[in-house]
Amino acid sequence: MATPNEKVLPKIDIEKELSNMNPIQQMLVRKTMERNKERAMKIQRVRRNVRLTGFLLGAFVVGVYAYTITSIKQETFLDDFEEPQKRK
């Protein structure tokens, strides 16, 4: 929220502004708005894909870690290990 000391640009009504323009300017503004909307949608899609990839990689890492810990706990080859007798 803007404080009273900050300068804030006033909001504009696009339709009102478009009505003051000639048809060619209106077409160009609408085309620019459409391209900007497409750009914003592309950025949202990329961010969603990045989040999904990060989540999947994180889940994979946690899964490998959990599997490794449980498999090490099940190993018993060191339990039967007898220390060699020292020679005198």
Distance bins in CASP14 RR format, pairs under 12 A and 6 or more apart:
PFRMAT RR
TARGET T0000
AUTHOR 0000-0000-0000
RMODE 2
METHOD distances of the structure
MODEL  1
1 8 0 0 0 0 1 0 0 0 0 0 0
2 8 1 0 1 0 0 0 0 0 0 0 0
2 9 0 0 0 0 1 0 0 0 0 0 0
2 10 0 0 0 0 0 1 0 0 0 0 0
10 17 0 0 0 0 0 1 0 0 0 0 0
11 17 0 0 0 0 0 1 0 0 0 0 0
12 18 0 0 0 0 0 1 0 0 0 0 0
12 20 0 0 0 0 0 1 0 0 0 0 0
12 29 0 0 0 0 0 1 0 0 0 0 0
13 19 0 0 0 0 1 0 0 0 0 0 0
13 20 0 0 0 0 0 1 0 0 0 0 0
14 20 0 0 0 0 0 1 0 0 0 0 0
14 21 0 0 0 0 0 1 0 0 0 0 0
14 26 0 0 0 0 0 1 0 0 0 0 0
14 29 0 0 0 0 1 0 0 0 0 0 0
14 30 0 0 0 0 1 0 0 0 0 0 0
14 32 0 0 0 0 0 1 0 0 0 0 0
14 33 1 0 0 1 0 0 0 0 0 0 0
15 21 0 0 0 0 0 1 0 0 0 0 0
15 26 0 0 0 0 0 1 0 0 0 0 0
15 29 0 0 0 0 0 1 0 0 0 0 0
15 30 0 0 0 0 0 1 0 0 0 0 0
15 33 0 0 0 0 0 1 0 0 0 0 0
17 25 0 0 0 0 1 0 0 0 0 0 0
17 26 0 0 0 0 1 0 0 0 0 0 0
17 29 0 0 0 0 1 0 0 0 0 0 0
17 30 0 0 0 0 0 1 0 0 0 0 0
17 33 0 0 0 0 0 1 0 0 0 0 0
18 24 0 0 0 0 0 1 0 0 0 0 0
18 25 0 0 0 0 1 0 0 0 0 0 0
18 26 1 0 1 0 0 0 0 0 0 0 0
18 27 0 0 0 0 1 0 0 0 0 0 0
18 28 0 0 0 0 0 1 0 0 0 0 0
18 29 1 0 0 1 0 0 0 0 0 0 0
18 30 1 0 0 1 0 0 0 0 0 0 0
18 32 0 0 0 0 0 1 0 0 0 0 0
18 33 0 0 0 0 1 0 0 0 0 0 0
19 25 0 0 0 0 0 1 0 0 0 0 0
19 26 0 0 0 0 1 0 0 0 0 0 0
19 29 0 0 0 0 0 1 0 0 0 0 0
20 26 0 0 0 0 1 0 0 0 0 0 0
20 29 0 0 0 0 0 1 0 0 0 0 0
21 27 0 0 0 0 1 0 0 0 0 0 0
21 28 0 0 0 0 1 0 0 0 0 0 0
21 29 1 0 0 1 0 0 0 0 0 0 0
21 30 0 0 0 0 0 1 0 0 0 0 0
22 28 0 0 0 0 0 1 0 0 0 0 0
22 29 0 0 0 0 0 1 0 0 0 0 0
23 29 0 0 0 0 0 1 0 0 0 0 0
23 30 0 0 0 0 0 1 0 0 0 0 0
24 30 0 0 0 0 0 1 0 0 0 0 0
24 31 0 0 0 0 0 1 0 0 0 0 0
25 31 0 0 0 0 0 1 0 0 0 0 0
25 32 0 0 0 0 0 1 0 0 0 0 0
26 32 0 0 0 0 0 1 0 0 0 0 0
26 33 0 0 0 0 0 1 0 0 0 0 0
27 33 0 0 0 0 0 1 0 0 0 0 0
27 34 0 0 0 0 0 1 0 0 0 0 0
28 34 0 0 0 0 0 1 0 0 0 0 0
28 35 0 0 0 0 0 1 0 0 0 0 0
29 35 0 0 0 0 0 1 0 0 0 0 0
29 36 0 0 0 0 0 1 0 0 0 0 0
30 36 0 0 0 0 0 1 0 0 0 0 0
30 37 0 0 0 0 0 1 0 0 0 0 0
31 37 0 0 0 0 0 1 0 0 0 0 0
31 38 0 0 0 0 0 1 0 0 0 0 0
32 38 0 0 0 0 0 1 0 0 0 0 0
32 39 0 0 0 0 0 1 0 0 0 0 0
33 39 0 0 0 0 0 1 0 0 0 0 0
33 40 0 0 0 0 0 1 0 0 0 0 0
34 40 0 0 0 0 0 1 0 0 0 0 0
34 41 0 0 0 0 0 1 0 0 0 0 0
35 41 0 0 0 0 0 1 0 0 0 0 0
35 42 0 0 0 0 0 1 0 0 0 0 0
36 42 0 0 0 0 0 1 0 0 0 0 0
36 43 0 0 0 0 0 1 0 0 0 0 0
37 43 0 0 0 0 0 1 0 0 0 0 0
37 44 0 0 0 0 0 1 0 0 0 0 0
38 44 0 0 0 0 0 1 0 0 0 0 0
38 45 0 0 0 0 0 1 0 0 0 0 0
39 45 0 0 0 0 0 1 0 0 0 0 0
39 46 0 0 0 0 0 1 0 0 0 0 0
40 46 0 0 0 0 0 1 0 0 0 0 0
40 47 0 0 0 0 0 1 0 0 0 0 0
41 47 0 0 0 0 0 1 0 0 0 0 0
41 48 0 0 0 0 0 1 0 0 0 0 0
42 48 0 0 0 0 0 1 0 0 0 0 0
42 49 0 0 0 0 0 1 0 0 0 0 0
43 49 0 0 0 0 0 1 0 0 0 0 0
43 50 0 0 0 0 0 1 0 0 0 0 0
44 50 0 0 0 0 0 1 0 0 0 0 0
44 51 0 0 0 0 0 1 0 0 0 0 0
45 51 0 0 0 0 0 1 0 0 0 0 0
45 52 0 0 0 0 0 1 0 0 0 0 0
46 52 0 0 0 0 0 1 0 0 0 0 0
46 53 0 0 0 0 0 1 0 0 0 0 0
47 53 0 0 0 0 0 1 0 0 0 0 0
47 54 0 0 0 0 0 1 0 0 0 0 0
48 54 0 0 0 0 0 1 0 0 0 0 0
48 55 0 0 0 0 0 1 0 0 0 0 0
49 55 0 0 0 0 0 1 0 0 0 0 0
49 56 0 0 0 0 0 1 0 0 0 0 0
50 56 0 0 0 0 0 1 0 0 0 0 0
50 57 0 0 0 0 0 1 0 0 0 0 0
51 57 0 0 0 0 0 1 0 0 0 0 0
51 58 0 0 0 0 0 1 0 0 0 0 0
52 58 0 0 0 0 0 1 0 0 0 0 0
52 59 0 0 0 0 0 1 0 0 0 0 0
53 59 0 0 0 0 0 1 0 0 0 0 0
53 60 0 0 0 0 0 1 0 0 0 0 0
54 60 0 0 0 0 1 0 0 0 0 0 0
54 61 0 0 0 0 1 0 0 0 0 0 0
54 62 0 0 0 0 0 1 0 0 0 0 0
55 61 0 0 0 0 0 1 0 0 0 0 0
55 62 0 0 0 0 0 1 0 0 0 0 0
56 62 0 0 0 0 0 1 0 0 0 0 0
56 63 0 0 0 0 0 1 0 0 0 0 0
57 63 0 0 0 0 0 1 0 0 0 0 0
57 64 0 0 0 0 0 1 0 0 0 0 0
58 64 0 0 0 0 1 0 0 0 0 0 0
58 65 0 0 0 0 1 0 0 0 0 0 0
58 66 0 0 0 0 0 1 0 0 0 0 0
59 65 0 0 0 0 0 1 0 0 0 0 0
59 66 0 0 0 0 0 1 0 0 0 0 0
60 66 0 0 0 0 0 1 0 0 0 0 0
60 67 0 0 0 0 0 1 0 0 0 0 0
61 67 0 0 0 0 0 1 0 0 0 0 0
61 68 0 0 0 0 0 1 0 0 0 0 0
62 68 0 0 0 0 0 1 0 0 0 0 0
62 69 0 0 0 0 0 1 0 0 0 0 0
63 69 0 0 0 0 1 0 0 0 0 0 0
63 70 0 0 0 0 1 0 0 0 0 0 0
63 71 0 0 0 0 0 1 0 0 0 0 0
64 70 0 0 0 0 0 1 0 0 0 0 0
64 71 0 0 0 0 0 1 0 0 0 0 0
65 71 0 0 0 0 0 1 0 0 0 0 0
65 72 0 0 0 0 0 1 0 0 0 0 0
66 72 0 0 0 0 0 1 0 0 0 0 0
66 73 0 0 0 0 0 1 0 0 0 0 0
67 73 0 0 0 0 0 1 0 0 0 0 0
67 74 0 0 0 0 0 1 0 0 0 0 0
68 74 0 0 0 0 0 1 0 0 0 0 0
68 75 0 0 0 0 0 1 0 0 0 0 0
69 75 0 0 0 0 0 1 0 0 0 0 0
72 78 0 0 0 0 0 1 0 0 0 0 0
73 79 0 0 0 0 0 1 0 0 0 0 0
75 81 0 0 0 0 0 1 0 0 0 0 0
END
